[in-house]
Amino acid sequence: MNLPKHKIPIVEIPIGKKVRLFIKREDLTHPEISGNKYWKMFYNVKKYLEKEVSDRKIITFGGAFSNHIAAAAALGKEFGIETLGIIRGDELENTWQENPTLSLAHQNGMTFRFVTRETYRDKETLMKNLQEEFPESLVVPEGGTNENAVEGIQFMLNEETQDFDYLCSAIGTGGTLSGISKFAEEHQKVLGFKAVKDESLEKRILNFSKRQNFTIFDASDGGFGKITDENIRFINKFYQDFGIVLEPVYTGKMLRKIFELIEEDYFPENSKILAFHTGGLQGIKGANEMLKKKKRNLILLHDKN
Ligand SMILES: *Cc1c(COP(=O)(O)O)cnc(C)c1O
């Protein structure tokens, strides 16, 4: 696995306030292996490809709309590695074809096993059993978070990110924020925006990063994957005003919270704030199908979505 050759742009969002807000477009890292998922899999896959293995296979986990599942399938296709997705919810066994994330993953060569929520919850056992069943496979945990994943996040930081006062990222399983915290400059403050209500995240991030330079905000807004009308309005307005597409699960919720913090004067005057756009735009299609069924407002579709 190689580092992408193109430069990832940092763009200023003209908010007209006493602080300056920028976005690093990690969503442009790779067309399908989106945003932070590329970096989280980077060392995992690189090390695996260096091993002598005859029956190569990547096995990983996720829900029906998982960005990580989509990214793992695309990565498997790119490197010619078989992929197996363990999907939460056995009710999807017969309906997965209607789900845009899973059908795209399947087109990219992924095969699935659907498991009950109960089986899925005990991931330790599940992972152990799969490793025994496929001894030569690479079993990547849910959301791709492990030590290797945290190491890979260092590539989201570079010379250009060094003079920002604040580094902001959405949090799912915490791997991305752990890496940002671990590799941030001494003077930088790291802000994490939880998309999931999980009280153990702070500790997990501290375990990975071993630094106290981060603060966590709850941006779960009704719970993980829940999409409020206000969330949709914000995403659509953000696109109209600034031409950047956000998705409703992570980046939309994070930026809305950052805007609130700016309004509350959380940031000292002249602060330079950098928010990472961690990608995940593939999820918009599935979100819109759900919204459409409920006759609710949709997320405005743009070019590639
Ligand atoms: C997975 C994901 C995150 C969260 O990353 P973690 O390392 O699991 O915390 C944030 N944003 C997007 C778009 C994602 O797909």
The ligand as an ORCA input file, in Angstrom:
! r2SCAN-3c Opt
* xyz 0 1
  C     -15.386      6.201     10.583
  C     -15.583      7.650     10.464
  C     -15.259      8.543     11.499
  C     -14.825      8.075     12.860
  O     -13.553      7.527     12.913
  P     -13.097      6.708     14.190
  O     -11.645      6.490     13.994
  O     -13.867      5.423     14.184
  O     -13.410      7.499     15.406
  C     -15.401      9.894     11.276
  N     -15.869     10.365     10.101
  C     -16.212      9.545      9.088
  C     -16.766     10.140      7.866
  C     -16.080      8.164      9.237
  O     -16.448      7.356      8.232
*
